[in-house]
Amino acid sequence: MNVLVVSPHPDDETLGAGGTLLKLREKHRLYWLNITDLHEKLGYTTEQIERRREQIGKISEFYGFDSVRNLRLPTTKLREVADDEAIGMIGQYISEIGANWIFLPDYNDIHSDHRRVFDWCLACTKVFRHPSVRMVMTMEILSETNYGRPENPFSPNFYFDISHTLEGKLQAASIYDTEMGAHPFPRNQEAIRALATLRGSEAGVRYAESFRVVKMIDG
């Protein structure tokens, strides 16, 4: 299968599905679509922009993605991007790779970028637009999903056993040294392991990642 993970920002793919991606790459083709990037006009320095470019390169190599597409839209400013423009770019990549299985940010995430990306991507999963898409799941992303709006909290209904890939996920997370912090900052190694332990206890395994199924088509 052609598995696509969509990240509003670099690190979301690792926080949300890092262990699962490492597991799936043994049998499937992996693709990464990143939506936003840093830009000087938003106040980021040349050094910050270069460091982000290095991180994306290292993560791409770490997971061994078959293809990576970075749309480089302005981070935190997606509300200013026209829907038809974004849907067109996302849909083009889905068509190019023939995506069958897509991992998205959850529709209840607190970050507006995440919710916007979910809406754009969901529009691309209509069967008459992209019939290759058979499965769509949303990820649980620390610092976003766990702060989601209370009226529709993340309630997982699909789990991956990542008992043998959690250490790899933690290694990938360490590449994002500019995004990680020390406990109790929500993006940290201790919190990643703790969440994997909690989801593992729900799934009856040592460590797990959890997802919310949006669409699953058999056949």
Beta strands, then each sheet from edge to edge (+ up, - down):
strand 1: 2-7
strand 2: 29-37
strand 3: 67-74
strand 4: 101-105
strand 5: 135-139
strand 6: 158-161
strand 7: 208-216
sheet 1: 3+ 2+ 1+ 4+ 5+ 7- 6+
end
